[in-house]
Amino acid sequence: MTRAILEADGDLYLRCFSERVPNWGGPRRVTQAELRAVFADGWRIESIDPGRFETTIPGGFARAWLARIVRLG
């Protein structure tokens, strides 16, 4: 669906929970390999960097991936 609403050469910025988050419940975790597989056709991944979500879980944050992905024309 994102491809249908994003113009060619448009940037998609994505933040998702990383598989490096302990399994305490909550949202699904995503690996870098999954991101690369989902955006393999018609997209170019510019970067996938470590990030975080501020949370109320012990430690105060959860690990994330911050990705910049470009839709190819």
N, CA, C and O atoms as a Tripos MOL2 file, in Angstrom:
@<TRIPOS>MOLECULE
protein
  292   291    73     0     0
PROTEIN
NO_CHARGES

@<TRIPOS>ATOM
      1 N           0.8090   -1.1840    0.0000 N.3       1 MET1
      2 CA          0.0000    0.0000    0.0000 C.3       1 MET1
      3 C           0.8610    1.2600    0.0000 C.2       1 MET1
      4 O           0.5270    2.2320   -0.6780 O.2       1 MET1
      5 N           1.9570    1.2590    0.7450 N.am      2 THR2
      6 CA          2.8060    2.4530    0.8010 C.3       2 THR2
      7 C           3.2750    2.8470   -0.5840 C.2       2 THR2
      8 O           3.3340    4.0350   -0.9000 O.2       2 THR2
      9 N           3.6110    1.8740   -1.4160 N.am      3 ARG3
     10 CA          4.0790    2.1750   -2.7630 C.3       3 ARG3
     11 C           3.0170    2.9460   -3.5520 C.2       3 ARG3
     12 O           3.3490    3.8050   -4.3690 O.2       3 ARG3
     13 N           1.7460    2.6390   -3.3070 N.am      4 ALA4
     14 CA          0.6630    3.2990   -4.0310 C.3       4 ALA4
     15 C           0.4610    4.7480   -3.6090 C.2       4 ALA4
     16 O          -0.0840    5.5370   -4.3810 O.2       4 ALA4
     17 N           0.8840    5.1150   -2.4080 N.am      5 ILE5
     18 CA          0.6510    6.4790   -1.9300 C.3       5 ILE5
     19 C           1.9090    7.3400   -1.8790 C.2       5 ILE5
     20 O           1.8350    8.5200   -1.5370 O.2       5 ILE5
     21 N           3.0520    6.7700   -2.2120 N.am      6 LEU6
     22 CA          4.3080    7.5180   -2.1870 C.3       6 LEU6
     23 C           4.8010    7.7110   -3.6130 C.2       6 LEU6
     24 O           4.9230    6.7450   -4.3660 O.2       6 LEU6
     25 N           5.0840    8.9450   -3.9850 N.am      7 GLU7
     26 CA          5.5520    9.2410   -5.3400 C.3       7 GLU7
     27 C           6.9150    8.6050   -5.6030 C.2       7 GLU7
     28 O           7.6670    8.3130   -4.6730 O.2       7 GLU7
     29 N           7.2180    8.3950   -6.8770 N.am      8 ALA8
     30 CA          8.5350    7.8990   -7.2610 C.3       8 ALA8
     31 C           9.5900    8.8420   -6.7210 C.2       8 ALA8
     32 O           9.4080   10.0590   -6.7390 O.2       8 ALA8
     33 N          10.6890    8.2890   -6.2420 N.am      9 ASP9
     34 CA         11.7920    9.0130   -5.6140 C.3       9 ASP9
     35 C          11.4050    9.6330   -4.2740 C.2       9 ASP9
     36 O          12.1600   10.4300   -3.7180 O.2       9 ASP9
     37 N          10.2310    9.2700   -3.7540 N.am     10 GLY10
     38 CA          9.8120    9.7560   -2.4390 C.3      10 GLY10
     39 C          10.5260    8.9970   -1.3360 C.2      10 GLY10
     40 O          10.9040    7.8370   -1.5060 O.2      10 GLY10
     41 N          10.7050    9.6600   -0.2090 N.am     11 ASP11
     42 CA         11.3750    9.0600    0.9450 C.3      11 ASP11
     43 C          10.3470    8.5070    1.9330 C.2      11 ASP11
     44 O           9.3550    9.1630    2.2510 O.2      11 ASP11
     45 N          10.6020    7.3020    2.4040 N.am     12 LEU12
     46 CA          9.8190    6.6910    3.4660 C.3      12 LEU12
     47 C          10.7230    6.6130    4.6900 C.2      12 LEU12
     48 O          11.8050    6.0300    4.6300 O.2      12 LEU12
     49 N          10.2840    7.1940    5.7890 N.am     13 TYR13
     50 CA         11.0130    7.1020    7.0480 C.3      13 TYR13
     51 C          10.2380    6.1560    7.9480 C.2      13 TYR13
     52 O           9.0440    6.3430    8.1790 O.2      13 TYR13
     53 N          10.9230    5.1420    8.4530 N.am     14 LEU14
     54 CA         10.2690    4.0780    9.1960 C.3      14 LEU14
     55 C          11.0060    3.8540   10.5090 C.2      14 LEU14
     56 O          12.2330    3.7530   10.5350 O.2      14 LEU14
     57 N          10.2520    3.7760   11.5910 N.am     15 ARG15
     58 CA         10.8190    3.3740   12.8840 C.3      15 ARG15
     59 C          10.0000    2.1980   13.3750 C.2      15 ARG15
     60 O           8.7760    2.2810   13.4740 O.2      15 ARG15
     61 N          10.6800    1.1000   13.6830 N.am     16 CYS16
     62 CA          9.9870   -0.0970   14.1370 C.3      16 CYS16
     63 C          10.7760   -0.7350   15.2720 C.2      16 CYS16
     64 O          11.9730   -0.4940   15.4250 O.2      16 CYS16
     65 N          10.0950   -1.5430   16.0580 N.am     17 PHE17
     66 CA         10.7620   -2.2320   17.1490 C.3      17 PHE17
     67 C          11.7500   -3.2540   16.5900 C.2      17 PHE17
     68 O          11.4490   -3.9750   15.6380 O.2      17 PHE17
     69 N          12.9170   -3.3000   17.1910 N.am     18 SER18
     70 CA         13.9850   -4.2010   16.7780 C.3      18 SER18
     71 C          13.8420   -5.5590   17.4560 C.2      18 SER18
     72 O          13.2860   -5.6660   18.5490 O.2      18 SER18
     73 N          14.3450   -6.5790   16.8020 N.am     19 GLU19
     74 CA         14.3760   -7.9120   17.3920 C.3      19 GLU19
     75 C          15.2890   -7.9390   18.6190 C.2      19 GLU19
     76 O          15.2910   -8.9250   19.3560 O.2      19 GLU19
     77 N          16.0540   -6.8890   18.8500 N.am     20 ARG20
     78 CA         16.9530   -6.8220   20.0080 C.3      20 ARG20
     79 C          16.2100   -6.4490   21.2940 C.2      20 ARG20
     80 O          16.8220   -6.3790   22.3600 O.2      20 ARG20
     81 N          14.8850   -6.2080   21.2050 N.am     21 VAL21
     82 CA         14.0700   -5.9270   22.3860 C.3      21 VAL21
     83 C          13.7240   -7.2590   23.0510 C.2      21 VAL21
     84 O          13.2660   -8.1770   22.3710 O.2      21 VAL21
     85 N          13.9320   -7.3860   24.3600 N.am     22 PRO22
     86 CA         13.5380   -8.6360   25.0300 C.3      22 PRO22
     87 C          12.0470   -8.9120   24.8350 C.2      22 PRO22
     88 O          11.2520   -7.9860   24.6720 O.2      22 PRO22
     89 N          11.6840  -10.1720   24.8540 N.am     23 ASN23
     90 CA         10.2930  -10.5580   24.6070 C.3      23 ASN23
     91 C           9.4590  -10.3710   25.8690 C.2      23 ASN23
     92 O           9.2220  -11.3290   26.6050 O.2      23 ASN23
     93 N           9.0150   -9.1470   26.1210 N.am     24 TRP24
     94 CA          8.1750   -8.8170   27.2760 C.3      24 TRP24
     95 C           6.7250   -8.5970   26.8530 C.2      24 TRP24
     96 O           5.9310   -8.0530   27.6200 O.2      24 TRP24
     97 N           6.3820   -9.0120   25.6500 N.am     25 GLY25
     98 CA          5.0470   -8.7530   25.1180 C.3      25 GLY25
     99 C           5.1290   -7.5330   24.2150 C.2      25 GLY25
    100 O           6.2110   -7.1580   23.7640 O.2      25 GLY25
    101 N           3.9930   -6.9190   23.9550 N.am     26 GLY26
    102 CA          4.0110   -5.7040   23.1520 C.3      26 GLY26
    103 C           4.0890   -5.9740   21.6660 C.2      26 GLY26
    104 O           3.7680   -7.0720   21.2120 O.2      26 GLY26
    105 N           4.5170   -4.9730   20.9020 N.am     27 PRO27
    106 CA          4.4870   -5.0720   19.4410 C.3      27 PRO27
    107 C           5.4710   -6.0880   18.8740 C.2      27 PRO27
    108 O           6.4230   -6.5110   19.5290 O.2      27 PRO27
    109 N           5.2010   -6.4520   17.6510 N.am     28 ARG28
    110 CA          6.0700   -7.3800   16.9200 C.3      28 ARG28
    111 C           7.4360   -6.7590   16.6950 C.2      28 ARG28
    112 O           7.5420   -5.5610   16.4320 O.2      28 ARG28
    113 N           8.4690   -7.5580   16.7960 N.am     29 ARG29
    114 CA          9.8390   -7.1140   16.5260 C.3      29 ARG29
    115 C          10.1930   -7.4230   15.0810 C.2      29 ARG29
    116 O           9.6760   -8.3750   14.4980 O.2      29 ARG29
    117 N          11.0790   -6.6140   14.5040 N.am     30 VAL30
    118 CA         11.4580   -6.7490   13.1010 C.3      30 VAL30
    119 C          12.9840   -6.8030   12.9980 C.2      30 VAL30
    120 O          13.6840   -6.0830   13.7100 O.2      30 VAL30
    121 N          13.4890   -7.6510   12.1200 N.am     31 THR31
    122 CA         14.9250   -7.7210   11.8780 C.3      31 THR31
    123 C          15.2980   -6.8580   10.6700 C.2      31 THR31
    124 O          14.4460   -6.5150    9.8500 O.2      31 THR31
    125 N          16.5720   -6.5190   10.5770 N.am     32 GLN32
    126 CA         17.0470   -5.8010    9.3920 C.3      32 GLN32
    127 C          16.8160   -6.6510    8.1450 C.2      32 GLN32
    128 O          16.4600   -6.1220    7.0920 O.2      32 GLN32
    129 N          17.0110   -7.9460    8.2560 N.am     33 ALA33
    130 CA         16.8040   -8.8330    7.1050 C.3      33 ALA33
    131 C          15.3600   -8.7800    6.6230 C.2      33 ALA33
    132 O          15.1160   -8.7990    5.4170 O.2      33 ALA33
    133 N          14.4020   -8.7140    7.5390 N.am     34 GLU34
    134 CA         12.9940   -8.6050    7.1490 C.3      34 GLU34
    135 C          12.7270   -7.2960    6.4210 C.2      34 GLU34
    136 O          12.0350   -7.2820    5.4030 O.2      34 GLU34
    137 N          13.2680   -6.1980    6.9330 N.am     35 LEU35
    138 CA         13.0990   -4.9130    6.2510 C.3      35 LEU35
    139 C          13.6580   -4.9750    4.8380 C.2      35 LEU35
    140 O          13.0240   -4.5160    3.8880 O.2      35 LEU35
    141 N          14.8400   -5.5400    4.7060 N.am     36 ARG36
    142 CA         15.4680   -5.6390    3.3770 C.3      36 ARG36
    143 C          14.6410   -6.5160    2.4350 C.2      36 ARG36
    144 O          14.5340   -6.2150    1.2460 O.2      36 ARG36
    145 N          14.0650   -7.5830    2.9510 N.am     37 ALA37
    146 CA         13.2490   -8.4700    2.1190 C.3      37 ALA37
    147 C          11.9410   -7.7970    1.6830 C.2      37 ALA37
    148 O          11.5480   -7.9000    0.5210 O.2      37 ALA37
    149 N          11.2820   -7.1210    2.6010 N.am     38 VAL38
    150 CA         10.0060   -6.4680    2.2870 C.3      38 VAL38
    151 C          10.1960   -5.3550    1.2610 C.2      38 VAL38
    152 O           9.3420   -5.1490    0.3990 O.2      38 VAL38
    153 N          11.3160   -4.6370    1.3530 N.am     39 PHE39
    154 CA         11.5640   -3.5070    0.4620 C.3      39 PHE39
    155 C          12.5890   -3.8480   -0.6290 C.2      39 PHE39
    156 O          13.3320   -2.9780   -1.0820 O.2      39 PHE39
    157 N          12.6210   -5.1050   -1.0400 N.am     40 ALA40
    158 CA         13.5970   -5.5380   -2.0490 C.3      40 ALA40
    159 C          13.2260   -5.0810   -3.4600 C.2      40 ALA40
    160 O          14.1080   -4.7160   -4.2370 O.2      40 ALA40
    161 N          11.9510   -5.0960   -3.8000 N.am     41 ASP41
    162 CA         11.5300   -4.7910   -5.1620 C.3      41 ASP41
    163 C          10.8750   -3.4130   -5.2390 C.2      41 ASP41
    164 O           9.8550   -3.1610   -4.5980 O.2      41 ASP41
    165 N          11.4750   -2.5300   -6.0290 N.am     42 GLY42
    166 CA         10.9010   -1.2160   -6.2420 C.3      42 GLY42
    167 C          11.3050   -0.1740   -5.2140 C.2      42 GLY42
    168 O          10.7850    0.9420   -5.2130 O.2      42 GLY42
    169 N          12.2240   -0.5360   -4.3470 N.am     43 TRP43
    170 CA         12.6870    0.3590   -3.2890 C.3      43 TRP43
    171 C          14.2080    0.3240   -3.1940 C.2      43 TRP43
    172 O          14.8420   -0.6360   -3.6310 O.2      43 TRP43
    173 N          14.7770    1.3570   -2.6300 N.am     44 ARG44
    174 CA         16.2210    1.3770   -2.3250 C.3      44 ARG44
    175 C          16.3580    1.7790   -0.8590 C.2      44 ARG44
    176 O          15.8990    2.8450   -0.4500 O.2      44 ARG44
    177 N          16.9890    0.9190   -0.0840 N.am     45 ILE45
    178 CA         17.2150    1.2330    1.3250 C.3      45 ILE45
    179 C          18.4610    2.0990    1.4270 C.2      45 ILE45
    180 O          19.5650    1.6650    1.0980 O.2      45 ILE45
    181 N          18.2670    3.3180    1.8840 N.am     46 GLU46
    182 CA         19.3830    4.2550    2.0600 C.3      46 GLU46
    183 C          20.1130    3.9900    3.3700 C.2      46 GLU46
    184 O          21.3390    4.0750    3.4330 O.2      46 GLU46
    185 N          19.3520    3.6680    4.4170 N.am     47 SER47
    186 CA         19.9910    3.4080    5.7150 C.3      47 SER47
    187 C          19.0350    2.6640    6.6350 C.2      47 SER47
    188 O          17.8160    2.8100    6.5510 O.2      47 SER47
    189 N          19.6180    1.8710    7.5060 N.am     48 ILE48
    190 CA         18.9040    1.2600    8.6350 C.3      48 ILE48
    191 C          19.8420    1.4330    9.8240 C.2      48 ILE48
    192 O          20.9030    0.8120    9.8900 O.2      48 ILE48
    193 N          19.4400    2.2790   10.7530 N.am     49 ASP49
    194 CA         20.2940    2.6090   11.8930 C.3      49 ASP49
    195 C          19.6070    2.2310   13.1980 C.2      49 ASP49
    196 O          18.3780    2.2210   13.2780 O.2      49 ASP49
    197 N          20.4030    1.9200   14.2260 N.am     50 PRO50
    198 CA         19.8070    1.6510   15.5290 C.3      50 PRO50
    199 C          19.1530    2.9140   16.0880 C.2      50 PRO50
    200 O          19.6430    4.0260   15.8950 O.2      50 PRO50
    201 N          18.0480    2.7160   16.7750 N.am     51 GLY51
    202 CA         17.3470    3.8150   17.4250 C.3      51 GLY51
    203 C          16.6560    3.2880   18.6580 C.2      51 GLY51
    204 O          16.9660    2.2000   19.1430 O.2      51 GLY51
    205 N          15.7090    4.0730   19.1690 N.am     52 ARG52
    206 CA         14.9950    3.6290   20.3580 C.3      52 ARG52
    207 C          13.6460    4.3230   20.4950 C.2      52 ARG52
    208 O          13.4160    5.3940   19.9340 O.2      52 ARG52
    209 N          12.7780    3.6950   21.2420 N.am     53 PHE53
    210 CA         11.5020    4.2550   21.6600 C.3      53 PHE53
    211 C          11.6110    4.5150   23.1620 C.2      53 PHE53
    212 O          12.0880    3.6540   23.9000 O.2      53 PHE53
    213 N          11.1860    5.6670   23.6150 N.am     54 GLU54
    214 CA         11.0890    5.9150   25.0510 C.3      54 GLU54
    215 C           9.8710    5.1540   25.5500 C.2      54 GLU54
    216 O           8.8100    5.2110   24.9280 O.2      54 GLU54
    217 N          10.0090    4.4390   26.6670 N.am     55 THR55
    218 CA          8.9230    3.5950   27.1680 C.3      55 THR55
    219 C           8.8480    3.6620   28.6920 C.2      55 THR55
    220 O           9.6670    4.3020   29.3510 O.2      55 THR55
    221 N           7.8440    2.9860   29.2210 N.am     56 THR56
    222 CA          7.7180    2.8490   30.6680 C.3      56 THR56
    223 C           8.1930    1.4810   31.1420 C.2      56 THR56
    224 O           8.0580    1.1600   32.3230 O.2      56 THR56
    225 N           8.7470    0.6710   30.2440 N.am     57 ILE57
    226 CA          9.2770   -0.6340   30.6490 C.3      57 ILE57
    227 C          10.5670   -0.4200   31.4320 C.2      57 ILE57
    228 O          11.1810    0.6410   31.3260 O.2      57 ILE57
    229 N          10.9890   -1.4150   32.2180 N.am     58 PRO58
    230 CA         12.2470   -1.2660   32.9470 C.3      58 PRO58
    231 C          13.3870   -0.8930   31.9890 C.2      58 PRO58
    232 O          13.5530   -1.5090   30.9360 O.2      58 PRO58
    233 N          14.1490    0.1010   32.3640 N.am     59 GLY59
    234 CA         15.2270    0.5940   31.5100 C.3      59 GLY59
    235 C          14.8350    1.8650   30.7860 C.2      59 GLY59
    236 O          15.7040    2.6380   30.3820 O.2      59 GLY59
    237 N          13.5380    2.0980   30.6140 N.am     60 GLY60
    238 CA         13.0550    3.3490   30.0600 C.3      60 GLY60
    239 C          13.0480    3.4810   28.5490 C.2      60 GLY60
    240 O          12.6220    4.5090   28.0230 O.2      60 GLY60
    241 N          13.5170    2.4440   27.8300 N.am     61 PHE61
    242 CA         13.4780    2.5210   26.3780 C.3      61 PHE61
    243 C          13.4740    1.1260   25.7710 C.2      61 PHE61
    244 O          13.8300    0.1460   26.4250 O.2      61 PHE61
    245 N          13.0660    1.0580   24.5150 N.am     62 ALA62
    246 CA         13.1030   -0.1830   23.7470 C.3      62 ALA62
    247 C          13.8900    0.0820   22.4680 C.2      62 ALA62
    248 O          13.7900    1.1600   21.8810 O.2      62 ALA62
    249 N          14.6540   -0.8810   22.0490 N.am     63 ARG63
    250 CA         15.4710   -0.7300   20.8380 C.3      63 ARG63
    251 C          14.6120   -0.7080   19.5870 C.2      63 ARG63
    252 O          13.5620   -1.3480   19.5250 O.2      63 ARG63
    253 N          15.0710    0.0340   18.5940 N.am     64 ALA64
    254 CA         14.3160    0.1980   17.3510 C.3      64 ALA64
    255 C          15.2730    0.2240   16.1710 C.2      64 ALA64
    256 O          16.4900    0.3220   16.3310 O.2      64 ALA64
    257 N          14.6920    0.1340   14.9870 N.am     65 TRP65
    258 CA         15.4150    0.4050   13.7310 C.3      65 TRP65
    259 C          14.8290    1.6780   13.1440 C.2      65 TRP65
    260 O          13.6110    1.8530   13.1080 O.2      65 TRP65
    261 N          15.7030    2.5640   12.6860 N.am     66 LEU66
    262 CA         15.2980    3.7730   11.9820 C.3      66 LEU66
    263 C          15.7600    3.5960   10.5450 C.2      66 LEU66
    264 O          16.9560    3.4850   10.2770 O.2      66 LEU66
    265 N          14.8140    3.5690    9.6300 N.am     67 ALA67
    266 CA         15.1580    3.3040    8.2300 C.3      67 ALA67
    267 C          14.7330    4.4690    7.3380 C.2      67 ALA67
    268 O          13.6830    5.0800    7.5380 O.2      67 ALA67
    269 N          15.5740    4.7540    6.3560 N.am     68 ARG68
    270 CA         15.2110    5.6840    5.2770 C.3      68 ARG68
    271 C          15.2140    4.8520    3.9970 C.2      68 ARG68
    272 O          16.2250    4.2600    3.6180 O.2      68 ARG68
    273 N          14.0530    4.8260    3.3420 N.am     69 ILE69
    274 CA         13.8460    3.9780    2.1770 C.3      69 ILE69
    275 C          13.2620    4.8410    1.0610 C.2      69 ILE69
    276 O          12.3500    5.6320    1.3010 O.2      69 ILE69
    277 N          13.7840    4.6910   -0.1550 N.am     70 VAL70
    278 CA         13.3530    5.5020   -1.2890 C.3      70 VAL70
    279 C          12.5680    4.6310   -2.2670 C.2      70 VAL70
    280 O          12.9980    3.5340   -2.6230 O.2      70 VAL70
    281 N          11.4160    5.1360   -2.6920 N.am     71 ARG71
    282 CA         10.6350    4.4340   -3.7130 C.3      71 ARG71
    283 C          11.2650    4.7210   -5.0720 C.2      71 ARG71
    284 O          11.4870    5.8760   -5.4370 O.2      71 ARG71
    285 N          11.5450    3.6700   -5.8020 N.am     72 LEU72
    286 CA         12.1280    3.8190   -7.1420 C.3      72 LEU72
    287 C          11.0350    4.1160   -8.1640 C.2      72 LEU72
    288 O           9.8970    3.6690   -8.0260 O.2      72 LEU72
    289 N          11.3990    4.8680   -9.1780 N.am     73 GLY73
    290 CA         10.4360    5.2470  -10.2190 C.3      73 GLY73
    291 C          10.3110    4.1740  -11.2190 C.2      73 GLY73
    292 O           9.5460    4.3080  -12.1740 O.2      73 GLY73
@<TRIPOS>BOND
     1     1     2 1
     2     2     3 1
     3     3     4 2
     4     3     5 am
     5     5     6 1
     6     6     7 1
     7     7     8 2
     8     7     9 am
     9     9    10 1
    10    10    11 1
    11    11    12 2
    12    11    13 am
    13    13    14 1
    14    14    15 1
    15    15    16 2
    16    15    17 am
    17    17    18 1
    18    18    19 1
    19    19    20 2
    20    19    21 am
    21    21    22 1
    22    22    23 1
    23    23    24 2
    24    23    25 am
    25    25    26 1
    26    26    27 1
    27    27    28 2
    28    27    29 am
    29    29    30 1
    30    30    31 1
    31    31    32 2
    32    31    33 am
    33    33    34 1
    34    34    35 1
    35    35    36 2
    36    35    37 am
    37    37    38 1
    38    38    39 1
    39    39    40 2
    40    39    41 am
    41    41    42 1
    42    42    43 1
    43    43    44 2
    44    43    45 am
    45    45    46 1
    46    46    47 1
    47    47    48 2
    48    47    49 am
    49    49    50 1
    50    50    51 1
    51    51    52 2
    52    51    53 am
    53    53    54 1
    54    54    55 1
    55    55    56 2
    56    55    57 am
    57    57    58 1
    58    58    59 1
    59    59    60 2
    60    59    61 am
    61    61    62 1
    62    62    63 1
    63    63    64 2
    64    63    65 am
    65    65    66 1
    66    66    67 1
    67    67    68 2
    68    67    69 am
    69    69    70 1
    70    70    71 1
    71    71    72 2
    72    71    73 am
    73    73    74 1
    74    74    75 1
    75    75    76 2
    76    75    77 am
    77    77    78 1
    78    78    79 1
    79    79    80 2
    80    79    81 am
    81    81    82 1
    82    82    83 1
    83    83    84 2
    84    83    85 am
    85    85    86 1
    86    86    87 1
    87    87    88 2
    88    87    89 am
    89    89    90 1
    90    90    91 1
    91    91    92 2
    92    91    93 am
    93    93    94 1
    94    94    95 1
    95    95    96 2
    96    95    97 am
    97    97    98 1
    98    98    99 1
    99    99   100 2
   100    99   101 am
   101   101   102 1
   102   102   103 1
   103   103   104 2
   104   103   105 am
   105   105   106 1
   106   106   107 1
   107   107   108 2
   108   107   109 am
   109   109   110 1
   110   110   111 1
   111   111   112 2
   112   111   113 am
   113   113   114 1
   114   114   115 1
   115   115   116 2
   116   115   117 am
   117   117   118 1
   118   118   119 1
   119   119   120 2
   120   119   121 am
   121   121   122 1
   122   122   123 1
   123   123   124 2
   124   123   125 am
   125   125   126 1
   126   126   127 1
   127   127   128 2
   128   127   129 am
   129   129   130 1
   130   130   131 1
   131   131   132 2
   132   131   133 am
   133   133   134 1
   134   134   135 1
   135   135   136 2
   136   135   137 am
   137   137   138 1
   138   138   139 1
   139   139   140 2
   140   139   141 am
   141   141   142 1
   142   142   143 1
   143   143   144 2
   144   143   145 am
   145   145   146 1
   146   146   147 1
   147   147   148 2
   148   147   149 am
   149   149   150 1
   150   150   151 1
   151   151   152 2
   152   151   153 am
   153   153   154 1
   154   154   155 1
   155   155   156 2
   156   155   157 am
   157   157   158 1
   158   158   159 1
   159   159   160 2
   160   159   161 am
   161   161   162 1
   162   162   163 1
   163   163   164 2
   164   163   165 am
   165   165   166 1
   166   166   167 1
   167   167   168 2
   168   167   169 am
   169   169   170 1
   170   170   171 1
   171   171   172 2
   172   171   173 am
   173   173   174 1
   174   174   175 1
   175   175   176 2
   176   175   177 am
   177   177   178 1
   178   178   179 1
   179   179   180 2
   180   179   181 am
   181   181   182 1
   182   182   183 1
   183   183   184 2
   184   183   185 am
   185   185   186 1
   186   186   187 1
   187   187   188 2
   188   187   189 am
   189   189   190 1
   190   190   191 1
   191   191   192 2
   192   191   193 am
   193   193   194 1
   194   194   195 1
   195   195   196 2
   196   195   197 am
   197   197   198 1
   198   198   199 1
   199   199   200 2
   200   199   201 am
   201   201   202 1
   202   202   203 1
   203   203   204 2
   204   203   205 am
   205   205   206 1
   206   206   207 1
   207   207   208 2
   208   207   209 am
   209   209   210 1
   210   210   211 1
   211   211   212 2
   212   211   213 am
   213   213   214 1
   214   214   215 1
   215   215   216 2
   216   215   217 am
   217   217   218 1
   218   218   219 1
   219   219   220 2
   220   219   221 am
   221   221   222 1
   222   222   223 1
   223   223   224 2
   224   223   225 am
   225   225   226 1
   226   226   227 1
   227   227   228 2
   228   227   229 am
   229   229   230 1
   230   230   231 1
   231   231   232 2
   232   231   233 am
   233   233   234 1
   234   234   235 1
   235   235   236 2
   236   235   237 am
   237   237   238 1
   238   238   239 1
   239   239   240 2
   240   239   241 am
   241   241   242 1
   242   242   243 1
   243   243   244 2
   244   243   245 am
   245   245   246 1
   246   246   247 1
   247   247   248 2
   248   247   249 am
   249   249   250 1
   250   250   251 1
   251   251   252 2
   252   251   253 am
   253   253   254 1
   254   254   255 1
   255   255   256 2
   256   255   257 am
   257   257   258 1
   258   258   259 1
   259   259   260 2
   260   259   261 am
   261   261   262 1
   262   262   263 1
   263   263   264 2
   264   263   265 am
   265   265   266 1
   266   266   267 1
   267   267   268 2
   268   267   269 am
   269   269   270 1
   270   270   271 1
   271   271   272 2
   272   271   273 am
   273   273   274 1
   274   274   275 1
   275   275   276 2
   276   275   277 am
   277   277   278 1
   278   278   279 1
   279   279   280 2
   280   279   281 am
   281   281   282 1
   282   282   283 1
   283   283   284 2
   284   283   285 am
   285   285   286 1
   286   286   287 1
   287   287   288 2
   288   287   289 am
   289   289   290 1
   290   290   291 1
   291   291   292 2
@<TRIPOS>SUBSTRUCTURE
     1 MET1         2 RESIDUE 1 A MET
     2 THR2         6 RESIDUE 1 A THR
     3 ARG3        10 RESIDUE 1 A ARG
     4 ALA4        14 RESIDUE 1 A ALA
     5 ILE5        18 RESIDUE 1 A ILE
     6 LEU6        22 RESIDUE 1 A LEU
     7 GLU7        26 RESIDUE 1 A GLU
     8 ALA8        30 RESIDUE 1 A ALA
     9 ASP9        34 RESIDUE 1 A ASP
    10 GLY10       38 RESIDUE 1 A GLY
    11 ASP11       42 RESIDUE 1 A ASP
    12 LEU12       46 RESIDUE 1 A LEU
    13 TYR13       50 RESIDUE 1 A TYR
    14 LEU14       54 RESIDUE 1 A LEU
    15 ARG15       58 RESIDUE 1 A ARG
    16 CYS16       62 RESIDUE 1 A CYS
    17 PHE17       66 RESIDUE 1 A PHE
    18 SER18       70 RESIDUE 1 A SER
    19 GLU19       74 RESIDUE 1 A GLU
    20 ARG20       78 RESIDUE 1 A ARG
    21 VAL21       82 RESIDUE 1 A VAL
    22 PRO22       86 RESIDUE 1 A PRO
    23 ASN23       90 RESIDUE 1 A ASN
    24 TRP24       94 RESIDUE 1 A TRP
    25 GLY25       98 RESIDUE 1 A GLY
    26 GLY26      102 RESIDUE 1 A GLY
    27 PRO27      106 RESIDUE 1 A PRO
    28 ARG28      110 RESIDUE 1 A ARG
    29 ARG29      114 RESIDUE 1 A ARG
    30 VAL30      118 RESIDUE 1 A VAL
    31 THR31      122 RESIDUE 1 A THR
    32 GLN32      126 RESIDUE 1 A GLN
    33 ALA33      130 RESIDUE 1 A ALA
    34 GLU34      134 RESIDUE 1 A GLU
    35 LEU35      138 RESIDUE 1 A LEU
    36 ARG36      142 RESIDUE 1 A ARG
    37 ALA37      146 RESIDUE 1 A ALA
    38 VAL38      150 RESIDUE 1 A VAL
    39 PHE39      154 RESIDUE 1 A PHE
    40 ALA40      158 RESIDUE 1 A ALA
    41 ASP41      162 RESIDUE 1 A ASP
    42 GLY42      166 RESIDUE 1 A GLY
    43 TRP43      170 RESIDUE 1 A TRP
    44 ARG44      174 RESIDUE 1 A ARG
    45 ILE45      178 RESIDUE 1 A ILE
    46 GLU46      182 RESIDUE 1 A GLU
    47 SER47      186 RESIDUE 1 A SER
    48 ILE48      190 RESIDUE 1 A ILE
    49 ASP49      194 RESIDUE 1 A ASP
    50 PRO50      198 RESIDUE 1 A PRO
    51 GLY51      202 RESIDUE 1 A GLY
    52 ARG52      206 RESIDUE 1 A ARG
    53 PHE53      210 RESIDUE 1 A PHE
    54 GLU54      214 RESIDUE 1 A GLU
    55 THR55      218 RESIDUE 1 A THR
    56 THR56      222 RESIDUE 1 A THR
    57 ILE57      226 RESIDUE 1 A ILE
    58 PRO58      230 RESIDUE 1 A PRO
    59 GLY59      234 RESIDUE 1 A GLY
    60 GLY60      238 RESIDUE 1 A GLY
    61 PHE61      242 RESIDUE 1 A PHE
    62 ALA62      246 RESIDUE 1 A ALA
    63 ARG63      250 RESIDUE 1 A ARG
    64 ALA64      254 RESIDUE 1 A ALA
    65 TRP65      258 RESIDUE 1 A TRP
    66 LEU66      262 RESIDUE 1 A LEU
    67 ALA67      266 RESIDUE 1 A ALA
    68 ARG68      270 RESIDUE 1 A ARG
    69 ILE69      274 RESIDUE 1 A ILE
    70 VAL70      278 RESIDUE 1 A VAL
    71 ARG71      282 RESIDUE 1 A ARG
    72 LEU72      286 RESIDUE 1 A LEU
    73 GLY73      290 RESIDUE 1 A GLY
